[in-house]
Amino acid sequence: MDVWMTALVQLNRGHNSSDVHKTGIKLKIVKARTYMLLTDIIIGYFLRMYVYEYERFLTTMMNIMPSKM
């Protein structure tokens, strides 16, 4: 999440600075966007793995303790 936060900070800094450094701003925005995309992909992958493991765990628990809920 640190990378994502730094990307947001870079985006804000880029928007607030003057028009002289426009190419630098564009580069920063592109960098921030790629960082966000990468972190989104990584987080989504880990989330999917976690959900899959959690579902498997739940099904095994249901099989061990049938209908006690």
C-alpha positions as CSV (number, residue, x, y, z in Angstrom):
1,M,0.0,0.0,0.0
2,D,3.0,2.3,0.4
3,V,3.6,2.4,-3.3
4,W,-0.1,3.3,-3.9
5,M,0.1,6.2,-1.4
6,T,3.3,7.6,-2.9
7,A,1.6,7.4,-6.3
8,L,-1.3,9.4,-5.0
9,V,1.0,12.0,-3.5
10,Q,2.9,12.2,-6.8
11,L,-0.4,12.8,-8.6
12,N,-1.4,15.6,-6.2
13,R,2.0,17.2,-6.4
14,G,1.9,17.0,-10.1
15,H,-1.5,18.7,-10.4
16,N,-0.5,21.5,-7.9
17,S,2.8,22.5,-9.5
18,S,3.2,25.1,-12.3
19,D,3.0,24.5,-16.0
20,V,6.7,24.8,-16.5
21,H,7.3,21.1,-15.6
22,K,4.5,19.7,-17.7
23,T,6.5,16.8,-19.1
24,G,7.7,15.9,-15.7
25,I,4.1,15.9,-14.4
26,K,3.0,13.7,-17.3
27,L,5.8,11.3,-16.5
28,K,4.9,11.3,-12.9
29,I,1.2,10.7,-13.6
30,V,2.0,7.8,-16.0
31,K,4.3,6.3,-13.4
32,A,1.7,6.7,-10.7
33,R,-1.0,5.1,-12.9
34,T,1.3,2.2,-13.7
35,Y,2.1,1.8,-10.0
36,M,-1.6,1.9,-9.1
37,L,-2.4,-0.7,-11.8
38,L,0.3,-3.0,-10.7
39,T,-0.7,-2.7,-7.0
40,D,-4.4,-3.3,-8.0
41,I,-3.4,-6.4,-9.9
42,I,-1.3,-7.7,-7.0
43,I,-3.9,-6.9,-4.4
44,G,-6.6,-8.5,-6.5
45,Y,-4.6,-11.6,-7.0
46,F,-3.8,-12.0,-3.3
47,L,-7.5,-11.2,-2.4
48,R,-8.7,-13.9,-4.8
49,M,-6.2,-16.4,-3.4
50,Y,-7.3,-15.5,0.1
51,V,-11.0,-15.8,-0.7
52,Y,-10.4,-19.2,-2.4
53,E,-8.5,-20.5,0.6
54,Y,-11.2,-19.1,2.9
55,E,-14.0,-20.9,0.9
56,R,-12.0,-24.1,1.1
57,F,-11.6,-23.7,4.8
58,L,-15.3,-23.0,5.3
59,T,-16.3,-26.1,3.2
60,T,-14.0,-28.3,5.3
61,M,-15.4,-26.9,8.5
62,M,-18.9,-27.5,7.3
63,N,-17.9,-31.1,6.4
64,I,-16.4,-31.6,9.9
65,M,-19.3,-30.0,11.8
66,P,-22.5,-30.7,9.8
67,S,-25.5,-28.4,10.5
68,K,-24.7,-27.2,14.0
69,M,-25.3,-23.6,13.1
